[in-house]
Amino acid sequence: MALALAAAVAVSGFSFYRANAASYIDENKQCSITVQIPTACLYEEGNHTSISDGIIMYDGDVTVNFYKIAEVELNGSYGKALADVDLSVLNNKEVYAKQWEDLTNNAYKAVKNIKPTYTMTINPSKETKKSIDVDRGLYLYVCEDVSSERYDFTFTKSMISVPSSYLIQGATKLDENGNIIEASNSDEWLYNVDVAIKSDAKQRFAKLQINKTLKTFNKSLGNAAFVFDVTAKLDDRTVFSNVYTMNFTGATTQSVMVEGIPATATVTVKEVYTGASYSPEGDITKEVTVLADKALSVDFSNDYDERLELGGISAENQFISEDGKIFWIDANGNKIEQKSVEGGN
């Protein structure tokens, strides 16, 4: 119901209901709220938004807090607000979505620092819905934000009146997947009211440090340059690709931080140029799975191999992503679109 109210152009106010309702609320019936888990949500990666599997990807408990804003009288009207919230808009014949949103935000400001009237938890990966018994009332419900290794989940808060009717909520209801569907225009009281938690999933990002140690340096050969190719894959799809460089003027350890890698991606770091006269020690390719909350690094080492080949200074290509396209930035700052294939750079 709450999701239906938020999406509707207009819903009926309680002055309209009192003029058209056929019966009073049965004070002996137990009221309840059923929280439903929709099968999809909005997913945001950079500036691109699409529909994903949503909160069902989260294997953990989501806490839903219910704050009682006002009593519901037996005739369907509201008593005095229990919090500092102006409910006068609900006396209108119609309550528009923007008014409902403003009412929700004002209610949240009034109660966000106090203890919820009711609290429940639900695991979206294991439970499709869950109910909680409540007293009659107008409630604000707020889901606490959660994070998985890959996503940050945020939720839309809303108001819900218990009990309610399809007449009040504009002849809409929620199906088993949390989608809004048409319902009968009935004034019958609904003592169990459904809400579908609406969530957004935002990709988390990680970083990886590349450490390079040059054990011995031959000053007569000039600078020693080393180049690393970094590629990250997520669900068998290339999600990050770039090259990084280090230039040495002596025997030391240098580091470069690779940022903006989608969390949980498998990253392959390959030393594609090992410097003239400097041979690598150990593997020149390292693979690691990066996490948003964990500092990770890969180590490479080279040593002078007695060759007398002159070194040089490496240059680093710069790439940017805009509107789903990859552009190379040349030395003059010009953007050149890069054509790519699946799995390529």
N, C-alpha and C positions, 0 to 999 in steps of 0.2 A: 504494500500500500504506500509506504513512504517513498519508494522509488517512483511509483506511479504519480504521486503528488508532485514530486520534483520535476517530472518530465511533462506534466500536463500544461496546456496553455492556461487553463483555468479550472479550478475545482469549486465545489459548492461550499459556501460558508455555513456556519451553524444557524444563522438567521433563516437561511433558505431551508435547512433541514427541519427546523422547528415548525416551519409553515407547511411542510409536506410529509413529515414523518407520521407513521400510522400507530406507533406504539412506543412505550417507555422502555428503558433498559431494565432487564431483569437483574436486580441487585444480588440475587442468590447464585448467579452463574459466575464461575471462575473465568477470569480473563487471562489471556496468555499472548505472548509474542513469539512467532516462529522466524528465526533467522535462516535465510536461504543462501546458499553459495552459488552464484552464477557460474556458468561454464566458461566465460571469457571476460577479459577486461582490457582497458587501454594499456598499450605497452609503448614506452618512449625510449628511443635510442638516439642520443644526440638531438637533432631537431626533427626527427622523423617519428611519427606516431602511427601505430597500427593495432590490430586486435590480436591478442595472444591468448594462451591458455589461462592467463590470469592468476588469481589467488589460489586456484587449485594446484599450482606449482609449489605452493608453500607447505612444507611438511612440518608444521608446528602449530601451536595454539595462537589463535587470534582472540584478543580480549575485547568484548563488546560491553560498553558501559551505558546504562540507561539512567537518565536524570529526569525525575518527575517535575514537570513545570507547573501543572495545575491539575486540580480535581476535575473529573467529568461527572456532571450531575445526571440524575436519572432521565431528564428530558433531553440529554445530549449536549447541553450547554456547558461552559466551563465555569468553575468557581474562581475565586481570586487566585491570581498567579502566586505560586509558592516562591518564586524567585523574582528578581527585579526585571521583569519582562513585560512589555506592552503587548497584550493579546487582542487589542481592539480590532485589528484587521480581520480577525476571524468572525466578526459580526457582520461582515459584508456579505452580500448575496453571492459574490464570486471572489475567490482568492487566487490571484495570479501567481505563476511560478516564481517570478522575481520577488513578490511579497513574501512567499513561503521561504525562499532562500534567505531574505533579510531577517525574517523572524528566527530562522534556525541559527544564523550567525549571532544575533543578539542574545539568544538563549544560551549559546555556548559561552559567550563572554561572561554571562551572569553566573554560570555554574562550573566553569572549568577547573576552579581551584577547590571545589568541595567534593565530598565523598559521594559517589553515585548511589542512587536508590537501589539499583539492581546491577549485578555484573554476571556475565556468563563468558565461557570460553568455547571456541569451536575450532576443530582442526580441519581446514579446507580440503586437505588431500585425502581425508578419511571419512568426513561427514558432509552430506549434502544439505542437511538442515538440522536445526536443533531448537527446542522450545523452552521457554521459561515462563512460569506463572507470575502474574503481576496484578496489582490493584487497578481499578479504573483510573485513567488519567491521561493527560497529554504528556508525552515523553520526548526528550531529545535523546537520540542514540548516537554514540561516538565509538568508532573502532580505533584501538591504539595501533599506531604504525608498527610495522614489523619489517625485518630484513632477512633475506636468505643469502647464501654465498654469492648469488648472481644478481638479485634484484632488491631494490628498496620498494616496499609497498606502502602506499598511502590510501586513505579511504575518504569517501564523501559522507559527511554527517548529515542527518536529517531529523525531522520531527515525525512522530507517529501518535495517533489518537487511538486509545483502547477503551471500550470497543469502538468499532466504526461500521460503515456500511458502504456498499457500492454507490449508493446515491450521493454520499458525501464525496467520495474520491473520484467522481466523474465517470462511473461505469467502466473502470479499468481494474484489473487484478494481475497478479503475477503467476506465471506457470511454474512448473517444477524446476526449470532452469533459471528462474528469476527474470524472465522476459515479460514485458507488459503486454497483456492481451485484453480483448474486449470482454466485458462481463455484463450480466443482466443489470438493468437500472432499478435495483431493488432497494427498499428502505429497511430490509431486515438487518438486525444488528449482528455483526460478526464479532464473536467474543474471542476468537483466535485471529490475530492480525499478522500478516506476513510482511517481512522486510527482506530485501535482497541487498547484501552489502556490495557496494559499488567501489571498485578499487582501480588504482593506476599502478603499473609496474614500471620502474625506471631502472635501466641497466646500471649496475655498479661497475666501477673501473679500478684497475690495479696498476702497479708500476713494478719495474724490474731493473735492478742495477747490474750493469756489466762491469766487471773488474778486470783490468789487464795489467799484468806484471811483466816488465822487461828487465831480465836479470842482469844482462851485460850490455853495454852500449859502446859502439865504436864511433867516437866523435869524428873521426876523419871521413866517415861516410855520410855525414850530414843527418838530417832529420829522419826518423823512422816512422812510417805511417802504417796504421792498421785499420781495417774496415770490417764491420760486422753487419750481416743481414739478419733482420729480426722479422719473423712471420708468426702470427698467432691465428689459431683455428678454434672455432667454437661450433660444435655440432657438425663437423666436417666441412665447415664453410670458413674461408679466409676472411677474418674480420680486422686484421691489422697487418701492414707490411711497410717497412721502411729500412733505411740503412743508416749506420752511425759510424763515426770515425774518431780515432785518437791519434795524435801526433806527439812523438816523444823526442826530447832533446837530451835525454840522459836515462840512466838506469833507475827506474822508479815504478810505482804503481799508480795508474790513473783509473778513473771510473766515469761512466756516463749513465744517467738515469733515463730509462725509457718509460714514458708515462702515457696514460690514455688507452691502456689495453683493457678490453672487456674482461671483467672478473670471471674466473673459472676457465678461461681460454688456455689451451696448450700452446706454449710459446717455444719456438725453435730459434736459437741464436747460433749463427754460423759465422766463423771468422773467414771471410771470403778473400781477404788479402792480409798476409802475415808479415809484410815488411821485407824489403830487400835485405838479404844476409842475416835474417833472424828467423829461426825455425821454431815452429810451435812445439810445446811440450804437452803431451796428452791429446785428448779429443779436440778437434776444432769445431765440433757441433755439440751444443748442449740443449736439453729439452726440460721444460719445467711448467707446471700448472700454476698460474698466478691467482692470488686471492686478494680481495679488497683490503682485508685487515691484517695482512701478513707481509712483512718486509722480506723480500727474496732477492737473491743475487746469484750470478753465475761467474765463474772465475776462469780466466785464460792466462797462459804464461808462455813467453817466448824467450829465447836466448840467442846470443850471437853464435853463428855457425861457421865462422872463419872465412866466409866468402867476402869478396871485396866489391859487392854491387852497391851502387849508390842508392840511398833511400829517397824519399820525397815527402810532399805534404798532400794528404788526402783531402778531398772535398766531399761535403755531405749534401745529398739531394734533399730538397724540402718539398713536402707534399701537403696539401690541404684537402678536406672533403667538404663539398657544398652541394646541397640538394641531391644527395645520392651519387654525385660524380666526384672523381678524383682528379685534382689538378697538380701539375708539377710547376714549381716556382723557379724560373731561370735566374741567371745572375743579374738580370736587369729588373727583376721583380715582376715579370710578366707571368700570367697564369696560362698554362698549356694543358688542355684536357688530355687525360691518359685513357686510352682504350684498354679495357681489361676483359678477361675471360674468367669463368667460374674457376676458383681455386688459384688464380694467378695474381700477379702484383698489379 
